[in-house]
Amino acid sequence: MGKVRTRKVKTLAREILETYKDQISVSFEDNKRLVRSVLQGRFSKRLANRVAGYLTSLAKRTLDTQQQAEETKITEEQQSNVS
């Protein structure tokens, strides 16, 4: 089971994701720097770290989804070539 994240963490993460989509990575440290520069002391360090962690998990989830889609596409192409 995963950890429960508050509405504030999810809301802040989604806002940052929409605005800075090209700067989000699967690295927690990179996301932490981005979140701290965006929030600029408006929130606690703990909240900023939680937002960065959630952004990292969203980035990894998106990456996994893209990889699965590519693998499915390749498999379908191989099956159509065999027929």
N, C-alpha and C positions, 0 to 999 in steps of 0.2 A: 504494500500500500504506500501511496505517496504522501507527501506532506501537504497540509491544507494551506493555501495562500489566501490572504485577505483580499477583499475587494479593492482596497487602495493599491496594493501591490500590482494586481492584475490591470487596473485602470491605468496606472502610471506606465507600466510596461507596454501596454497597447498603444498609448499615446506616443511613447518614444519609438516604438516599432514603426508606426505609421510615418512619423516625421523623419527618422534616421534609418530607414530600412537598409540602405546600402552600407551603413557603418556597423551593423550588428554582425557579430561573428559567433563561432562556437567556443571561443575563449572567454572564460569568466573574467579574467584580468582586463582584457580589452573592453568588455562590456561594462565592467566596473568603472573604468576611467571615463567612458562615454556617459554613463548615468551621473557620475559626480559632476561632470562638466555641464550637463543639461540641468540638473537640479540645483547646482550651485549653492549648497548649504541650506536650502529651504526645508530639507528633511534630514532626519538622523542618519548616521552612518549605517546603522543596522538596517533601516528601511531601504537605503540605497543599495546595500549589498543584496537584500532580498529581491529587489527589482532586477538587479544585474543577473542574479541566479535564474530568475524566471525567464528573462530574455535569452539566456544561454540555453535553457531547456526548450524554449520555443524555436530557437535557431536550429538546434539539433533535431527536433521533431520535423521541421520543414525540410532539412537536409535528408533525413531518412525517407520521408515521403517522396522526394524527388528521385532518390536512388531507386526506390521500389518501382516507381513509374517507369524509369529507364530500363530496369531489368525486365519488367513485364513487356515493354515494347520490343526489346531484343528477343525475348522468348517467342513472342507472337510472330516476329519476322522470321525467325528460324523455323518455326512450325509451318509457316506459309511457304517457305522455300523448299521444305521437305516434301510437301504435297504435290 
